[in-house]
Amino acid sequence: MLVWGYFVSTVALWQATFMVNSVCHIWGRRTWDSGDRSTNNWMVATLTLGEGWHNNHHQFAYSARHGLKWWQLDCTYLGLRILEALGLVWDLKLPRRQIA
């Protein structure tokens, strides 16, 4: 149980995290011309609960929300909204221009 509960899950988490900066700079869609090779990758976003919307992150680095379309799941942003409702965080930044 220690091997599966700690070591395997920790290594899997590391790999998913590393995929954001490797896979999302190679494969995916470039919604924005952010001046680099970042892409949005739905598979990485699914594994990392929203961090795979990497091109959105590079275009709007200040934004708390990286899943900009209605179908782009971003659990990190949802968690921040819950913390904001509880008064534990405030002044969340969102993209200044309209996202269609």
C-alpha positions as CSV (number, residue, x, y, z in Angstrom):
1,M,0.0,0.0,0.0
2,L,2.9,2.4,0.7
3,V,4.4,1.7,-2.8
4,W,1.0,2.4,-4.6
5,G,-0.4,5.0,-2.2
6,Y,2.7,7.1,-2.0
7,F,5.5,6.3,-4.4
8,V,3.5,5.4,-7.6
9,S,1.0,8.3,-7.1
10,T,3.8,10.8,-6.4
11,V,5.7,9.8,-9.6
12,A,2.5,9.9,-11.6
13,L,1.8,13.4,-10.2
14,W,5.4,14.5,-11.1
15,Q,5.0,13.2,-14.7
16,A,1.7,15.0,-15.2
17,T,3.3,18.2,-13.9
18,F,6.3,17.9,-16.1
19,M,4.1,17.3,-19.1
20,V,2.8,20.8,-18.9
21,N,6.1,22.3,-19.8
22,S,7.2,19.6,-22.2
23,V,4.1,18.3,-24.1
24,C,2.4,21.7,-24.1
25,H,5.3,23.2,-25.9
26,I,5.2,20.5,-28.6
27,W,1.7,19.2,-29.3
28,G,-1.6,20.9,-29.1
29,R,-3.5,23.9,-30.5
30,R,-2.2,27.5,-30.5
31,T,-5.3,29.7,-29.9
32,W,-3.2,32.8,-29.3
33,D,0.0,34.0,-31.0
34,S,1.9,34.4,-27.7
35,G,5.3,34.7,-29.3
36,D,6.5,31.3,-28.2
37,R,5.7,27.6,-28.9
38,S,3.1,27.1,-26.1
39,T,0.0,25.1,-27.0
40,N,-3.3,24.1,-25.3
41,N,-3.4,20.4,-24.9
42,W,-6.7,18.9,-23.7
43,M,-5.2,15.6,-22.6
44,V,-2.6,17.3,-20.3
45,A,-5.4,19.7,-19.1
46,T,-7.5,16.6,-18.2
47,L,-4.6,15.0,-16.3
48,T,-3.7,18.2,-14.5
49,L,-7.2,19.5,-13.9
50,G,-6.7,22.5,-16.1
51,E,-3.0,23.4,-16.2
52,G,-2.8,22.1,-19.8
53,W,-4.4,25.2,-21.2
54,H,-0.8,26.4,-21.5
55,N,-1.1,28.8,-24.5
56,N,-3.9,30.6,-22.6
57,H,-1.5,30.9,-19.7
58,H,1.3,32.3,-21.8
59,Q,-1.1,34.8,-23.4
60,F,-2.7,35.9,-20.1
61,A,0.0,35.1,-17.6
62,Y,-1.6,37.3,-14.9
63,S,-5.0,35.5,-15.1
64,A,-6.2,33.2,-12.4
65,R,-8.3,31.4,-15.1
66,H,-6.6,29.5,-17.9
67,G,-9.6,27.5,-19.1
68,L,-11.1,30.4,-21.1
69,K,-13.8,28.6,-23.1
70,W,-16.8,27.1,-21.5
71,W,-15.6,23.6,-22.3
72,Q,-12.0,24.1,-21.0
73,L,-12.2,22.6,-17.5
74,D,-10.1,24.5,-15.0
75,C,-10.4,23.1,-11.5
76,T,-7.7,25.4,-10.2
77,Y,-9.8,28.4,-11.1
78,L,-12.9,26.8,-9.5
79,G,-10.9,26.2,-6.3
80,L,-9.8,29.8,-6.3
81,R,-13.4,31.0,-6.7
82,I,-14.4,28.9,-3.7
83,L,-11.6,30.4,-1.7
84,E,-12.7,33.8,-2.8
85,A,-16.2,33.1,-1.7
86,L,-14.9,32.1,1.7
87,G,-12.9,35.4,1.9
88,L,-9.5,33.6,1.9
89,V,-8.3,35.1,-1.4
90,W,-9.4,38.2,-3.2
91,D,-8.7,40.4,-6.3
92,L,-8.5,37.5,-8.8
93,K,-7.3,38.8,-12.1
94,L,-9.0,37.7,-15.4
95,P,-8.2,38.5,-19.0
96,R,-8.9,42.2,-19.8
97,R,-10.1,41.6,-23.4
98,Q,-13.2,39.8,-24.4
99,I,-12.8,36.0,-25.0
100,A,-15.2,34.7,-27.6
